[in-house]
Amino acid sequence: MDFKKRLTTQLMVAVGASLVLAAFGGMPAQAASKTHKAATFISGGPTGTWYPTAAAASEMVNKHYEGQPITTIPGKGAIGNPLSVGAGKAEFGLSYGPFLKLAYQGNNEVFKNKGFKNLRAVANVVANTVHIVMASDVSADVFSKLKGGKKINIGVGQKGSSNHFAIEKILMEYGFNYKQLRAQGSHVVEGAQQGQVAAFQNRQLDIYTNTVGMNSNDLRQALTARKGHVLSIPDPIRDKMVSKWGYVPFSIPAGTYDGQDKPVKSLNLSTVIFTSADMDDEIVYFMVKEMAENHDRLIAAYAGFKRWKPEDLPVGHPVPTHPGAIKYYKERGWM
């Protein structure tokens, strides 16, 4: 066989093999043959947990398209990110459930203008849990006694933080915001969490609060240095926090903290990936599918995903869920 015939035969074999591979989905490049217009995923600060979460989700979606269409960028956090996506300045974002709900509704204390009705939830990721740590000599019904003149010494976290927001909303269900508590004679301390742990240990505070992942260092430190317990939030208060502000009911499992022999009723502050109603179904479908089926990749990006399950993806969405996400969740029997 002369050179020309050999070359022709080799080319035919190569083309034939390529067609077979393509027919059976074996062509690695086939998955990346799609194109998509550029999209921005606005997250949090580069040193936080939102940025690596967004980067991992973007990376997994990008393998389905040529040109790496999704770019992850730092953002302005739970309040600024919904504004960016709602106004069309970014295509995907991360926020806390309550703030996403307030952005959707509009005309409220956080988002004073008209709401962004185009916001759509994609996925619930790692949540933070509301913790109210009571010293052992503080009664579990102390908040119910505020109207009768009972005074408290409570740390509520940094002004503008998610914990500061959550604790005030809980206290308001008992009839007091922070200003009213101070006027009543209670001691309300704002500031960094570490300083408040020290104040609790030194008995300057009788109630320490934080909205954070379970078993965080500060909670273990507070409960080790001073005898106390995590308050079980009454059902009527939990129900109001869910209906008004978009929190998710959650029970801290028994044994999470020393001396905790039964579950403690609390609330989760959901962290939600969201987009706009204009985003196409396919790319949203790919995002939730990749996150559901690549748990290890998410753990590598942020260790907090160890306490998260893929079935949590559709849980507690505070705004309507995007159709692309719904499609996958229904396929898995999660919706």
C-alpha positions as CSV (number, residue, x, y, z in Angstrom):
1,M,0.0,0.0,0.0
2,D,1.6,3.3,-1.1
3,F,1.9,6.3,1.2
4,K,-1.2,8.1,-0.1
5,K,-3.4,5.1,0.4
6,R,-2.1,4.5,3.9
7,L,-2.7,8.1,4.8
8,T,-6.2,8.0,3.5
9,T,-6.9,4.8,5.4
10,Q,-5.6,6.3,8.6
11,L,-7.7,9.3,8.2
12,M,-10.8,7.2,7.6
13,V,-10.1,5.2,10.7
14,A,-9.6,8.3,12.8
15,V,-12.8,9.9,11.6
16,G,-14.7,6.7,12.1
17,A,-13.4,6.4,15.7
18,S,-14.3,10.0,16.4
19,L,-17.9,9.4,15.1
20,V,-18.3,6.3,17.3
21,L,-17.0,8.2,20.4
22,A,-19.3,11.1,19.7
23,A,-22.3,8.8,19.3
24,F,-21.6,7.3,22.7
25,G,-20.8,10.5,24.5
26,G,-17.1,9.6,24.7
27,M,-15.7,12.8,23.1
28,P,-14.3,14.9,26.0
29,A,-14.6,18.0,23.9
30,Q,-18.3,17.4,23.1
31,A,-19.3,18.5,26.6
32,A,-17.6,21.8,26.0
33,S,-19.0,22.3,22.5
34,K,-21.7,24.6,23.8
35,T,-21.3,28.3,24.1
36,H,-22.9,30.8,26.5
37,K,-22.7,34.5,26.9
38,A,-20.4,35.8,29.7
39,A,-21.9,35.8,33.2
40,T,-20.7,37.2,36.5
41,F,-21.1,35.4,39.8
42,I,-20.9,38.0,42.6
43,S,-19.8,36.5,45.9
44,G,-18.1,37.8,49.1
45,G,-14.6,38.8,50.1
46,P,-11.7,36.6,48.7
47,T,-10.7,35.5,52.2
48,G,-14.3,34.4,53.2
49,T,-16.3,31.3,52.4
50,W,-18.6,32.7,49.8
51,Y,-15.9,33.3,47.2
52,P,-14.5,29.7,47.1
53,T,-18.1,28.4,47.1
54,A,-19.0,30.5,44.1
55,A,-15.7,29.7,42.4
56,A,-16.3,26.0,42.7
57,A,-19.8,26.2,41.4
58,S,-18.6,28.3,38.4
59,E,-15.8,26.0,37.6
60,M,-18.1,22.9,37.5
61,V,-20.5,24.7,35.2
62,N,-17.8,26.1,33.0
63,K,-16.7,22.6,31.9
64,H,-20.0,22.4,29.9
65,Y,-19.2,25.4,27.8
66,E,-16.4,26.7,25.6
67,G,-14.7,29.8,26.9
68,Q,-15.3,29.6,30.6
69,P,-18.4,31.9,30.6
70,I,-18.9,32.3,34.4
71,T,-16.5,34.5,36.2
72,T,-16.5,34.8,40.0
73,I,-15.9,38.2,41.5
74,P,-15.8,39.5,45.1
75,G,-19.1,41.2,46.1
76,K,-20.6,43.5,48.7
77,G,-22.3,40.8,50.7
78,A,-25.8,39.8,51.7
79,I,-27.3,43.2,51.0
80,G,-25.2,44.4,48.0
81,N,-25.4,41.2,46.0
82,P,-29.2,41.1,45.4
83,L,-29.0,44.8,44.3
84,S,-26.4,43.9,41.7
85,V,-28.2,40.9,40.3
86,G,-31.6,42.6,40.5
87,A,-30.3,45.6,38.6
88,G,-28.6,43.4,35.9
89,K,-25.1,44.2,37.0
90,A,-24.3,40.5,37.7
91,E,-26.0,37.2,36.7
92,F,-25.5,35.0,39.8
93,G,-25.0,35.9,43.4
94,L,-24.9,34.7,47.0
95,S,-26.9,36.2,49.9
96,Y,-28.6,35.2,53.1
97,G,-32.2,34.0,52.8
98,P,-33.8,36.8,54.9
99,F,-32.0,39.5,52.9
100,L,-32.8,38.0,49.6
101,K,-36.5,37.9,50.7
102,L,-36.3,41.6,51.7
103,A,-34.7,42.5,48.4
104,Y,-37.5,40.7,46.5
105,Q,-40.2,42.4,48.6
106,G,-38.7,45.9,48.7
107,N,-40.1,48.9,50.6
108,N,-38.7,47.7,53.9
109,E,-36.0,48.8,56.4
110,V,-33.2,47.1,54.5
111,F,-34.3,47.7,50.9
112,K,-36.2,51.0,50.9
113,N,-37.0,51.0,47.2
114,K,-39.3,48.9,45.0
115,G,-38.5,45.2,45.2
116,F,-36.7,43.1,42.6
117,K,-39.4,40.7,41.6
118,N,-37.0,39.2,39.0
119,L,-34.8,37.4,41.6
120,R,-34.9,33.6,41.6
121,A,-33.4,31.1,44.0
122,V,-31.0,28.5,42.6
123,A,-29.6,26.5,45.5
124,N,-29.5,26.5,49.3
125,V,-25.9,25.9,50.5
126,V,-24.2,25.9,53.9
127,A,-26.4,27.5,56.5
128,N,-25.5,29.2,59.7
129,T,-27.5,28.5,62.9
130,V,-28.8,30.9,65.5
131,H,-27.3,30.2,68.9
132,I,-28.5,31.9,72.1
133,V,-26.2,30.8,74.9
134,M,-27.7,31.4,78.4
135,A,-25.6,31.3,81.6
136,S,-26.8,28.6,84.0
137,D,-28.4,31.1,86.4
138,V,-30.5,32.7,83.6
139,S,-34.0,31.2,83.3
140,A,-35.0,29.8,79.9
141,D,-38.1,32.1,79.9
142,V,-36.2,35.3,80.6
143,F,-37.3,37.0,77.4
144,S,-40.9,36.5,78.3
145,K,-40.3,38.4,81.5
146,L,-39.0,41.5,79.8
147,K,-42.4,43.2,79.8
148,G,-42.6,42.7,83.5
149,G,-39.4,44.6,84.0
150,K,-36.8,41.9,83.9
151,K,-33.4,43.2,82.7
152,I,-30.8,41.2,80.7
153,N,-27.1,41.6,79.8
154,I,-26.9,40.3,76.3
155,G,-24.2,40.4,73.5
156,V,-25.7,40.8,70.0
157,G,-22.7,41.0,67.7
158,Q,-21.4,43.6,65.3
159,K,-23.8,46.1,64.1
160,G,-24.7,45.2,60.5
161,S,-24.0,41.6,61.0
162,S,-26.4,38.7,60.3
163,N,-26.4,37.9,64.1
164,H,-27.2,41.5,65.1
165,F,-30.2,41.3,62.7
166,A,-31.4,37.9,63.8
167,I,-31.3,38.6,67.6
168,E,-33.1,41.9,67.3
169,K,-35.9,40.3,65.2
170,I,-36.3,37.5,67.9
171,L,-36.4,40.1,70.7
172,M,-38.9,42.2,68.8
173,E,-41.3,39.2,69.0
174,Y,-41.1,39.7,72.7
175,G,-41.9,43.4,72.3
176,F,-38.5,45.0,72.4
177,N,-35.9,46.2,69.9
178,Y,-32.4,47.1,71.0
179,K,-33.2,50.8,71.7
180,Q,-36.3,49.9,73.8
181,L,-34.2,47.3,75.7
182,R,-31.7,49.9,76.6
183,A,-34.4,52.3,77.7
184,Q,-35.8,49.6,79.9
185,G,-32.5,49.3,81.7
186,S,-31.1,46.2,80.0
187,H,-27.4,46.0,78.9
188,V,-27.1,45.4,75.1
189,V,-23.6,45.0,73.9
190,E,-22.6,45.4,70.2
191,G,-19.2,44.5,68.9
192,A,-16.9,41.8,67.7
193,Q,-17.7,38.2,68.7
194,Q,-14.4,37.4,70.3
195,G,-14.8,40.3,72.7
196,Q,-18.3,39.2,73.6
197,V,-17.0,35.6,74.3
198,A,-14.6,37.1,76.8
199,A,-17.4,39.3,78.3
200,F,-19.5,36.2,78.8
201,Q,-16.7,34.3,80.4
202,N,-16.0,37.2,82.7
203,R,-19.7,37.5,83.7
204,Q,-20.1,40.9,82.1
205,L,-22.7,39.3,79.9
206,D,-25.2,36.6,80.8
207,I,-26.4,35.8,77.3
208,Y,-24.0,35.2,74.4
209,T,-25.3,35.0,70.9
210,N,-23.9,34.1,67.5
211,T,-25.3,33.0,64.1
212,V,-22.6,30.7,62.9
213,G,-21.9,27.0,62.0
214,M,-22.5,24.5,64.8
215,N,-19.7,23.7,67.1
216,S,-17.7,26.8,66.1
217,N,-14.7,27.6,68.3
218,D,-16.3,30.6,70.0
219,L,-19.4,28.6,71.1
220,R,-17.2,25.8,72.5
221,Q,-15.1,28.4,74.2
222,A,-18.1,30.1,75.8
223,L,-19.7,26.8,77.0
224,T,-16.4,25.4,78.3
225,A,-15.4,28.5,80.3
226,R,-18.8,29.1,81.9
227,K,-21.6,26.7,82.7
228,G,-24.6,27.4,80.4
229,H,-26.9,26.0,77.7
230,V,-28.2,26.8,74.3
231,L,-31.7,28.2,74.4
232,S,-34.4,26.2,72.6
233,I,-36.4,28.9,70.7
234,P,-40.2,28.5,71.3
235,D,-42.3,27.4,68.4
236,P,-44.4,30.6,68.1
237,I,-41.2,32.7,67.8
238,R,-39.6,30.3,65.3
239,D,-42.8,30.4,63.2
240,K,-42.8,34.2,63.1
241,M,-39.1,34.3,62.1
242,V,-39.8,31.8,59.3
243,S,-42.9,33.6,57.9
244,K,-41.7,37.2,58.4
245,W,-38.0,36.9,57.6
246,G,-37.3,33.7,55.7
247,Y,-35.4,31.8,58.3
248,V,-35.5,28.0,58.2
249,P,-36.6,25.9,61.3
250,F,-33.7,23.7,62.5
251,S,-32.9,21.5,65.5
252,I,-29.4,21.3,66.9
253,P,-28.8,17.6,67.3
254,A,-28.5,16.2,70.9
255,G,-24.9,15.9,71.9
256,T,-23.6,18.8,69.8
257,Y,-22.5,20.6,72.9
258,D,-21.4,19.4,76.3
259,G,-24.4,18.6,78.6
260,Q,-26.9,18.9,75.7
261,D,-28.9,15.6,76.1
262,K,-31.7,16.5,73.7
263,P,-32.2,18.4,70.5
264,V,-32.5,22.2,70.7
265,K,-35.0,24.0,68.5
266,S,-33.3,26.8,66.6
267,L,-33.3,28.6,63.3
268,N,-31.0,28.4,60.3
269,L,-29.9,31.4,58.3
270,S,-29.8,30.0,54.8
271,T,-27.2,30.9,52.4
272,V,-28.7,31.0,48.9
273,I,-27.2,31.1,45.4
274,F,-29.6,33.1,43.2
275,T,-30.0,34.5,39.8
276,S,-32.6,36.4,37.8
277,A,-35.7,35.2,36.0
278,D,-34.0,36.0,32.7
279,M,-31.2,33.4,33.1
280,D,-31.7,30.4,30.8
281,D,-32.7,27.1,32.3
282,E,-29.8,25.1,30.9
283,I,-27.0,26.8,32.8
284,V,-29.0,26.8,36.1
285,Y,-29.7,23.1,35.6
286,F,-26.0,22.4,35.1
287,M,-25.1,24.4,38.2
288,V,-27.4,22.5,40.6
289,K,-26.7,19.1,39.0
290,E,-22.9,19.6,39.4
291,M,-23.3,20.7,43.0
292,A,-25.5,17.8,43.8
293,E,-23.2,15.2,42.2
294,N,-19.8,16.6,43.3
295,H,-20.1,17.0,47.0
296,D,-16.4,16.3,47.5
297,R,-15.5,19.2,45.2
298,L,-17.6,21.5,47.4
299,I,-15.9,20.2,50.5
300,A,-12.5,20.9,49.0
301,A,-13.6,24.5,48.4
302,Y,-15.1,25.0,51.8
303,A,-15.0,22.5,54.7
304,G,-18.5,23.7,55.9
305,F,-20.0,21.5,53.2
306,K,-19.2,18.5,55.3
307,R,-22.3,19.3,57.4
308,W,-24.4,19.9,54.3
309,K,-26.2,17.3,52.1
310,P,-27.1,17.6,48.4
311,E,-30.8,17.1,49.3
312,D,-30.5,20.5,51.1
313,L,-30.2,22.3,47.8
314,P,-34.0,23.1,47.4
315,V,-34.7,23.7,51.1
316,G,-35.9,27.0,52.4
317,H,-35.8,29.1,49.2
318,P,-37.1,32.6,50.3
319,V,-38.0,33.7,46.7
320,P,-39.4,31.7,43.8
321,T,-37.1,28.9,42.5
322,H,-35.6,29.2,39.0
323,P,-37.2,26.7,36.5
324,G,-33.8,25.3,35.6
325,A,-33.2,24.3,39.2
326,I,-36.7,23.0,39.6
327,K,-36.2,20.6,36.6
328,Y,-33.2,18.9,38.3
329,Y,-34.8,18.8,41.8
330,K,-37.9,17.1,40.4
331,E,-35.7,14.6,38.6
332,R,-34.1,13.7,42.0
333,G,-37.5,13.6,43.8
334,W,-36.5,16.5,46.0
335,M,-39.5,18.7,44.9
